Amino acid sequence: MSSRLAEALSLRYEPLALYYARQEPAEARSFRKKSGVKGGWGCAMFLLGQALGGQTVSFSQDTCRCPGAAAGLGLTEANYDNFPGGVEAFCYFLSSGNENREEGLAVARKLKEGGAGQEMLEDYLKGEGFKKNPDLAMDYMGHIPQLPPPKGPYVILEPLSRAWAQSPEVVIMLGDAVQISALTYQANFARKGLDNVLIPFCSGCQSIGVLPLFEQTRESPKAVLGLVDISSRLYLRKILGRDLLSFAMPRTLFQEMEANAGESFLARGAWRRLNG
């Protein structure tokens, strides 16, 4: 599929499509294949980077070894029981750290014995500081939406030009400040109100997965601005630099925005002068 919207925006990267599949494409890359062992650990955003480079990438419950990735991509319900030390430890990890908890220190020792890196140990003990306290971290977890069972055991991410025939659930574009501005205006062009784009506090995988997937179930789905996750940006800094964010559109919203590309400001003088 050729996207009029992407052409009008002069995007650096081709849009990506996210969809469920019953079978894994033969050419798909995953952590299992990369590491040579089942479920090699890695942030899902590493594979997003490969998809931006033109690859087909695959995620499943077996290959999502970040505790939140399977839920973040809509494969399972949110469950942090598998995080080292459990849900309580995760809440401290996200906020003030586990160093003042006896249980946390014991888990940290096991992590170190198991070969965990220094950065992981420091974050586990000191905390990431993304929430002020564990109670607010727990509250955040309660706001992660629950989805219906997935349509297949795999989530596939690949360039839109190869994936449209698969009826993708979500279309993702990466843009700079000017391009994100245009996408925000285009998302509001044919809609009532002024809040048809969400900027949530969430992980990188949630911003392209469970949140736009949840929006797709709503009568008037909204776009999700993402990659505001500090950790994701750290992992992708060589690709993203400091200026790119993600803009995830549920399928129906993308189709609406695409259909209106020739009628809106994208075909008029102010945008042409700004984008020229």
The 8 nearest C-alpha neighbors of each residue, nearest first, counted from 0:
[[1, 160, 163, 2, 159, 161, 162, 164],
 [0, 2, 160, 3, 159, 5, 6, 4],
 [1, 3, 5, 4, 0, 6, 257, 160],
 [4, 2, 6, 5, 7, 257, 1, 260],
 [3, 5, 7, 2, 6, 257, 260, 8],
 [6, 4, 8, 2, 7, 3, 10, 9],
 [7, 5, 3, 9, 8, 4, 2, 10],
 [6, 8, 4, 5, 9, 3, 265, 260],
 [7, 9, 5, 6, 10, 178, 4, 274],
 [10, 8, 6, 7, 5, 11, 274, 178],
 [11, 9, 8, 12, 5, 174, 13, 6],
 [10, 12, 9, 13, 174, 173, 8, 175],
 [13, 11, 10, 51, 14, 173, 172, 52],
 [12, 14, 158, 15, 10, 11, 51, 159],
 [15, 13, 172, 159, 171, 158, 12, 170],
 [14, 16, 158, 159, 171, 157, 170, 13],
 [15, 17, 170, 159, 157, 156, 167, 169],
 [18, 16, 156, 169, 167, 155, 168, 170],
 [17, 19, 167, 168, 155, 154, 16, 20],
 [18, 20, 154, 151, 153, 150, 155, 21],
 [21, 19, 151, 153, 22, 154, 152, 18],
 [20, 22, 151, 152, 153, 23, 19, 150],
 [23, 21, 20, 24, 153, 152, 151, 25],
 [22, 24, 25, 153, 20, 21, 27, 57],
 [25, 23, 27, 26, 22, 57, 55, 155],
 [24, 26, 27, 23, 28, 22, 55, 57],
 [25, 27, 24, 28, 55, 56, 23, 54],
 [28, 26, 56, 55, 24, 25, 57, 29],
 [27, 29, 56, 57, 55, 32, 26, 30],
 [30, 28, 57, 31, 32, 56, 33, 58],
 [29, 31, 33, 39, 32, 34, 62, 38],
 [32, 30, 37, 38, 29, 34, 36, 33],
 [33, 31, 35, 29, 30, 34, 28, 36],
 [32, 34, 30, 31, 35, 29, 28, 39],
 [35, 33, 36, 31, 39, 32, 30, 37],
 [34, 36, 32, 33, 31, 37, 39, 30],
 [37, 35, 34, 31, 39, 38, 32, 33],
 [38, 36, 31, 39, 62, 35, 61, 34],
 [37, 39, 62, 31, 61, 64, 40, 36],
 [38, 40, 30, 31, 34, 37, 36, 41],
 [41, 39, 64, 38, 65, 30, 42, 63],
 [40, 42, 43, 65, 64, 39, 30, 45],
 [41, 43, 44, 45, 65, 40, 68, 46],
 [44, 42, 45, 46, 41, 204, 68, 47],
 [43, 45, 47, 46, 42, 231, 48, 203],
 [46, 44, 48, 43, 47, 42, 49, 234],
 [47, 45, 49, 48, 44, 43, 50, 56],
 [48, 46, 44, 50, 49, 45, 51, 43],
 [47, 49, 46, 51, 45, 50, 44, 52],
 [50, 48, 46, 52, 51, 47, 54, 53],
 [51, 49, 54, 47, 53, 52, 157, 48],
 [50, 52, 48, 49, 53, 47, 12, 13],
 [51, 53, 49, 50, 54, 48, 12, 47],
 [54, 52, 50, 51, 158, 49, 55, 157],
 [55, 53, 50, 49, 52, 56, 157, 51],
 [54, 56, 157, 27, 50, 156, 28, 26],
 [57, 55, 28, 27, 156, 155, 29, 54],
 [56, 58, 155, 29, 27, 154, 28, 156],
 [59, 57, 154, 153, 62, 63, 29, 155],
 [60, 58, 153, 62, 61, 152, 63, 154],
 [59, 61, 63, 62, 69, 74, 58, 152],
 [62, 60, 59, 38, 63, 37, 64, 58],
 [61, 63, 38, 59, 60, 31, 64, 30],
 [64, 62, 60, 69, 65, 68, 61, 59],
 [65, 63, 40, 66, 62, 38, 41, 39],
 [64, 66, 68, 67, 63, 42, 41, 40],
 [67, 65, 82, 64, 68, 79, 81, 69],
 [66, 68, 65, 70, 71, 69, 79, 77],
 [67, 69, 71, 65, 70, 63, 66, 72],
 [70, 68, 74, 72, 71, 63, 75, 60],
 [71, 69, 75, 77, 73, 76, 72, 68],
 [70, 72, 205, 68, 204, 209, 69, 73],
 [71, 73, 208, 209, 69, 70, 74, 204],
 [72, 74, 209, 70, 71, 75, 208, 69],
 [73, 75, 69, 70, 72, 149, 60, 152],
 [76, 74, 70, 73, 69, 77, 148, 60],
 [75, 77, 70, 145, 78, 74, 146, 73],
 [76, 78, 70, 75, 79, 67, 143, 71],
 [79, 77, 80, 76, 70, 67, 81, 66],
 [78, 80, 86, 81, 82, 66, 85, 77],
 [79, 81, 85, 86, 82, 78, 84, 83],
 [82, 80, 79, 85, 66, 83, 78, 84],
 [81, 83, 85, 79, 80, 66, 84, 89],
 [84, 82, 85, 81, 106, 88, 89, 80],
 [83, 85, 88, 82, 106, 103, 86, 87],
 [86, 84, 80, 82, 88, 83, 87, 81],
 [85, 87, 89, 79, 80, 88, 90, 82],
 [88, 86, 90, 89, 85, 91, 84, 133],
 [89, 87, 84, 91, 90, 86, 85, 92],
 [88, 90, 92, 86, 91, 87, 93, 85],
 [91, 89, 133, 136, 87, 93, 92, 88],
 [90, 92, 96, 94, 88, 133, 89, 95],
 [91, 93, 126, 96, 89, 123, 90, 94],
 [94, 92, 127, 90, 91, 129, 126, 128],
 [93, 95, 128, 130, 91, 132, 126, 92],
 [96, 94, 126, 91, 132, 128, 125, 92],
 [126, 97, 95, 125, 91, 92, 124, 98],
 [96, 98, 124, 103, 100, 99, 91, 123],
 [97, 99, 124, 100, 96, 104, 103, 125],
 [100, 98, 97, 101, 103, 96, 104, 124],
 [101, 99, 103, 102, 97, 98, 104, 96],
 [100, 102, 104, 103, 105, 99, 98, 97],
 [103, 101, 105, 100, 104, 106, 84, 97],
 [102, 104, 97, 100, 106, 101, 105, 107],
 [105, 103, 107, 101, 106, 102, 98, 108],
 [104, 106, 102, 108, 103, 107, 101, 109],
 [107, 105, 109, 103, 108, 104, 110, 84],
 [108, 106, 110, 104, 109, 105, 103, 111],
 [107, 109, 111, 105, 106, 110, 112, 104],
 [110, 108, 112, 106, 111, 107, 113, 105],
 [111, 109, 107, 113, 115, 108, 112, 106],
 [110, 112, 115, 108, 114, 113, 109, 107],
 [111, 113, 109, 110, 114, 108, 115, 107],
 [114, 112, 110, 111, 115, 109, 108, 116],
 [113, 115, 111, 112, 116, 110, 109, 117],
 [116, 114, 111, 110, 113, 119, 117, 120],
 [115, 117, 119, 118, 114, 120, 111, 110],
 [116, 118, 120, 119, 121, 115, 111, 122],
 [117, 119, 121, 120, 116, 122, 115, 123],
 [120, 118, 122, 116, 121, 117, 123, 115],
 [121, 119, 123, 117, 118, 122, 124, 116],
 [120, 122, 118, 124, 123, 119, 125, 117],
 [123, 121, 126, 119, 125, 120, 124, 127],
 [124, 122, 120, 92, 121, 126, 125, 96],
 [123, 125, 98, 97, 96, 121, 122, 126],
 [126, 124, 96, 122, 121, 123, 98, 95],
 [96, 125, 127, 92, 95, 122, 94, 123],
 [126, 128, 93, 122, 129, 94, 92, 125],
 [127, 129, 94, 130, 126, 95, 93, 131],
 [128, 130, 127, 94, 93, 131, 126, 136],
 [131, 129, 94, 128, 132, 136, 93, 135],
 [132, 130, 94, 128, 135, 129, 95, 133],
 [131, 133, 94, 134, 135, 130, 95, 136],
 [134, 132, 90, 136, 91, 135, 94, 137],
 [135, 133, 137, 136, 132, 138, 90, 131],
 [136, 134, 138, 137, 133, 132, 139, 130],
 [135, 137, 133, 139, 90, 134, 138, 130],
 [138, 136, 134, 140, 135, 139, 90, 133],
 [137, 139, 135, 141, 136, 140, 134, 142],
 [140, 138, 136, 142, 141, 137, 135, 143],
 [141, 139, 137, 142, 138, 143, 136, 77],
 [140, 142, 138, 139, 143, 137, 144, 136],
 [141, 143, 139, 140, 144, 138, 145, 137],
 [142, 144, 140, 141, 145, 139, 77, 210],
 [145, 143, 142, 146, 213, 210, 209, 141],
 [144, 146, 76, 143, 147, 77, 213, 209],
 [145, 147, 213, 148, 144, 73, 76, 209],
 [146, 148, 149, 145, 73, 150, 213, 76],
 [149, 147, 146, 150, 74, 75, 73, 151],
 [150, 148, 151, 74, 147, 73, 152, 19],
 [151, 149, 19, 148, 20, 152, 21, 153],
 [150, 152, 21, 20, 19, 149, 153, 154],
 [153, 151, 21, 59, 20, 149, 154, 74],
 [154, 152, 59, 20, 19, 151, 58, 155],
 [153, 155, 19, 58, 18, 57, 20, 59],
 [156, 154, 57, 18, 17, 56, 19, 153],
 [155, 157, 17, 56, 16, 55, 57, 50],
 [156, 158, 55, 50, 15, 16, 54, 159],
 [159, 157, 15, 160, 161, 14, 16, 53],
 [158, 160, 15, 16, 162, 161, 14, 163],
 [159, 161, 0, 158, 162, 1, 163, 14],
 [162, 160, 159, 158, 163, 0, 157, 164],
 [161, 163, 159, 165, 164, 160, 16, 158],
 [162, 164, 165, 166, 159, 0, 161, 167],
 [163, 165, 166, 162, 161, 167, 0, 160],
 [164, 166, 163, 162, 167, 18, 161, 20],
 [167, 165, 164, 163, 168, 18, 162, 250],
 [168, 166, 18, 17, 169, 165, 16, 163],
 [167, 169, 18, 250, 17, 249, 166, 212],
 [170, 168, 249, 250, 17, 248, 167, 16],
 [169, 171, 16, 248, 15, 247, 17, 250],
 [172, 170, 247, 15, 14, 246, 248, 16],
 [171, 173, 14, 246, 245, 174, 247, 15],
 [174, 172, 245, 244, 243, 246, 171, 12],
 [173, 175, 178, 243, 179, 244, 172, 10],
 [174, 176, 243, 178, 242, 177, 179, 244],
 [175, 177, 179, 178, 180, 174, 242, 243],
 [178, 176, 180, 179, 175, 181, 174, 274],
 [177, 179, 181, 174, 175, 180, 176, 8],
 [180, 178, 182, 176, 181, 174, 177, 175],
 [181, 179, 177, 183, 178, 182, 176, 184],
 [180, 182, 178, 184, 179, 183, 185, 177],
 [183, 181, 185, 179, 184, 180, 186, 178],
 [184, 182, 180, 186, 181, 185, 179, 196],
 [185, 183, 181, 187, 186, 182, 188, 180],
 [184, 186, 188, 182, 187, 183, 181, 256],
 [185, 187, 183, 184, 188, 182, 256, 195],
 [186, 188, 190, 184, 185, 189, 195, 183],
 [189, 187, 185, 186, 190, 184, 263, 256],
 [190, 188, 187, 191, 186, 185, 259, 255],
 [191, 189, 187, 188, 192, 186, 195, 193],
 [190, 192, 193, 189, 187, 195, 188, 194],
 [191, 193, 194, 190, 195, 187, 189, 188],
 [192, 194, 195, 187, 191, 190, 196, 184],
 [195, 193, 196, 192, 197, 187, 221, 191],
 [194, 196, 221, 187, 193, 186, 222, 197],
 [197, 195, 222, 221, 194, 223, 183, 198],
 [196, 198, 223, 199, 224, 222, 195, 221],
 [197, 199, 224, 223, 196, 225, 200, 227],
 [200, 198, 201, 197, 224, 223, 225, 206],
 [199, 201, 198, 202, 228, 227, 139, 225],
 [200, 202, 199, 205, 206, 228, 203, 227],
 [203, 201, 205, 228, 204, 206, 200, 231],
 [202, 204, 226, 206, 205, 228, 231, 225],
 [203, 205, 71, 206, 207, 202, 208, 72],
 [206, 204, 71, 208, 209, 202, 203, 207],
 [205, 207, 225, 203, 204, 208, 210, 223],
 [208, 206, 204, 205, 247, 211, 203, 209],
 [209, 207, 72, 205, 204, 210, 206, 71],
 [208, 210, 73, 212, 205, 71, 72, 211],
 [209, 211, 213, 212, 208, 205, 206, 214],
 [212, 210, 214, 213, 249, 209, 208, 223],
 [213, 211, 209, 215, 210, 214, 208, 249],
 [212, 214, 210, 211, 215, 216, 209, 146],
 [213, 215, 220, 211, 217, 216, 212, 221],
 [214, 216, 249, 212, 213, 220, 217, 211],
 [217, 215, 214, 213, 218, 212, 220, 219],
 [218, 216, 214, 220, 215, 219, 213, 221],
 [217, 219, 220, 216, 215, 214, 221, 251],
 [218, 220, 217, 221, 214, 215, 252, 216],
 [221, 219, 214, 217, 215, 218, 252, 249],
 [220, 222, 195, 196, 214, 223, 219, 197],
 [221, 223, 196, 248, 247, 197, 195, 211],
 [224, 222, 197, 247, 196, 246, 198, 211],
 [225, 223, 246, 198, 245, 197, 247, 222],
 [224, 226, 245, 206, 227, 244, 246, 223],
 [225, 227, 203, 228, 244, 245, 232, 231],
 [226, 228, 225, 229, 244, 203, 232, 200],
 [229, 227, 226, 202, 231, 230, 203, 232],
 [228, 230, 232, 231, 227, 233, 226, 202],
 [231, 229, 233, 232, 228, 234, 202, 203],
 [232, 230, 234, 233, 228, 229, 203, 235],
 [231, 233, 235, 229, 230, 234, 236, 228],
 [232, 234, 230, 236, 231, 235, 229, 237],
 [233, 235, 231, 232, 236, 230, 45, 44],
 [236, 234, 232, 238, 233, 237, 239, 231],
 [235, 237, 240, 239, 233, 238, 232, 234],
 [236, 238, 235, 240, 239, 234, 233, 232],
 [239, 237, 236, 235, 240, 48, 243, 51],
 [240, 238, 236, 243, 235, 237, 241, 242],
 [239, 241, 236, 237, 238, 242, 243, 235],
 [242, 240, 239, 243, 236, 232, 244, 175],
 [241, 243, 175, 240, 239, 244, 176, 174],
 [244, 242, 175, 174, 239, 173, 241, 240],
 [243, 245, 226, 173, 174, 225, 175, 246],
 [246, 244, 173, 225, 226, 172, 224, 247],
 [245, 247, 224, 172, 171, 223, 173, 225],
 [248, 246, 171, 223, 222, 207, 170, 245],
 [249, 247, 222, 170, 253, 169, 252, 250],
 [250, 248, 169, 215, 252, 211, 251, 168],
 [249, 251, 169, 253, 168, 252, 248, 254],
 [252, 250, 254, 253, 249, 255, 215, 220],
 [251, 253, 255, 254, 249, 250, 248, 256],
 [254, 252, 256, 250, 255, 248, 251, 257],
 [255, 253, 257, 251, 252, 256, 258, 250],
 [256, 254, 252, 258, 253, 257, 251, 259],
 [257, 255, 253, 259, 254, 258, 185, 252],
 [256, 258, 254, 260, 255, 259, 4, 253],
 [259, 257, 255, 256, 260, 254, 261, 262],
 [258, 260, 256, 262, 257, 261, 263, 255],
 [261, 259, 257, 262, 258, 263, 4, 265],
 [262, 260, 259, 266, 263, 265, 258, 3],
 [261, 263, 259, 260, 266, 264, 265, 258],
 [262, 264, 265, 260, 261, 266, 259, 188],
 [263, 265, 267, 266, 270, 262, 269, 268],
 [266, 264, 263, 267, 270, 260, 7, 261],
 [265, 267, 264, 261, 263, 262, 268, 260],
 [268, 266, 264, 265, 269, 270, 271, 263],
 [267, 269, 271, 270, 272, 266, 264, 265],
 [270, 268, 272, 271, 267, 273, 264, 265],
 [271, 269, 273, 272, 268, 265, 274, 267],
 [272, 270, 268, 274, 273, 269, 275, 267],
 [271, 273, 275, 269, 270, 274, 268, 267],
 [274, 272, 270, 271, 275, 269, 177, 268],
 [273, 275, 271, 272, 270, 8, 177, 9],
 [274, 272, 271, 273, 270, 9, 269, 8]]
